[in-house]
Amino acid sequence: MISSKKNRTTPDSLISSLFISMPMLAAAGETITYPGNGVPATINSQPNSLGPSGSNTGKSTSLSGNSITVDNGGTVGGFVLGAINKTDNNAVTDNRVTVNSGGTVVMEAYGGLSETSAAVRNNVVIIESGGQVRNVYGGRSDTGDVIANSVAINGGTVSGIYGGSTFSGDATGNAVTLSRGTVHG
């Protein structure tokens, strides 16, 4: 299990052989696949990023129940986000980001991201065999609580893995499962 406060993790917490249960997605939200129906945009000042509608304004239209997938042949030059909120204290919950074999995310993948005191809960990032991502966050909040987010690395290559991360909130019940793959960093 990873609970990261101020982005601290322990080496033992990076690899877990325990099965983690993935949270179920809520009925609302968007389903985006890239390449396919997703179009990269500038999100959080990072060009060529991928997220649900409204993310380019600083707040995803739906903060819950989004499913974002980077498929084979898709390269996203910026971030991939299940949802982002940098405007108010509405929670970011129950989102899923998947990077499939042959998919690449040059920067970070976030299941949920808040740059306020909004809570970030029950978000999931899955990296499949052959997927490549620089850093992976199940959930991250600047000052809010980060609860029960998870990352599953089922192959592929990543540099940093964080089940949950917050600068000054509480991080509890976040998890990382590394079943195979390569971690650089």
PyMOL commands that set and color helices and strands:
alter all, ss='L'
color gray80, all
select helices_A, chain A and resi 11-14+55-57
alter helices_A, ss='H'
color red, helices_A
select strands_A, chain A and resi 4-5+31-34+41-43+46-49+67-70+75-76+80-81+84-85+92-93+96-99+104-114+120-121+124-128+132-141+146-147+150-166+171-172+175-183
alter strands_A, ss='S'
color yellow, strands_A
deselect
rebuild
show_as cartoon
